[in-house]
Amino acid sequence: MEPLAGPVRQIRMDGADRLRPFLAERDGVIARWQAQELGVSLSGIQRRVESGEWLRVVAGVYRAADHPRSLRARPTARPRSRWAAPLS
């Protein structure tokens, strides 16, 4: 078999193509800033939430609705601890 002639094309993945493996590796959870780094616009995030594709976990954090729930994917409420400065 002869090699293909002509220039080699690189296939560029759009935001949606990069989202699938990202979500799969992270239990379906993504932060707003991570989605934006992957090329998803704010309107794209909003559209996914409004369509039910993503569920809002907490402000700025979403979970893919089709991803099974897991203990690792659940939010943990950790109140900020107060700093106890030692008395001198």
N, C-alpha and C positions, 0 to 999 in steps of 0.2 A: 504494500500500500504506500502510495506516495504522500508526502506531507502536503498539507493544504497550502495553496499559493495565496499570496496577498497578505495584507496587514492583519495582525492579530488584534482582535478587539477585546477590550476588557469590559465585562458586564458590570455596570454600576448598580449597586443595590440602593433602592430608595429607602426612605424611613420605615415603611411598612415591612420591607424584606428584612431589615436589620432588627426590627422589633421582635419578631417571632423567636429567634434564638436568644435574644436578650431576656425576654420574659421567661422562656423555658429554663434558663440557667438561674433565674432569681425567683422561683416559685410564683411567677405571674405578677410580681410586684415591681412597680416602676415609679420613680419620683419625677415630678414635672421637669426638673432641670436635666434629668437623664434622657427623657423623651425628646427634649429640645436639642440636646447634643446629638441625638440620633436622626435629627432632621424633621421632627414632628413639630408643626407650628402650634401656637396656643389654640387657634381655631380647630386644628386637627385633634387636639386633646379634648376640647369641649365637645366636638362632634362625636368622639368615641364614648364620652361619658353620657351624652344625651341619647345616643343610640342603644346604650346598655352594654356596649362592647367592653367598657371599663367601668369599674365600680370605685367610687371615692372611698378610700380607707380613712384618711385624715387629710387635712389641708395640704395639698401639693403631693399627695401619694395616692396611687391608684393600683387596682388589682384587675387583671384580665378576668372577665366574667366566665370565660370558658376554661379557666385554669382551676383545678381542684383546690379546695381549701386545704391548708396544712398548718401545723403549729408554727412552722417557721414564717409563714406568710401573714400570720395574725399580728395586729398591732399590739404593742406592749405599752401600757400606760405607766410610765415611770415619772412620778413627780420630781421636779428638780429638788435635789436635796439642798438643805441650807448648810452653808459652810459654817462649821463650828471652829472658830479660831481659838486656839489654846490661850488661856489667860496667862499673862506673864507676871 
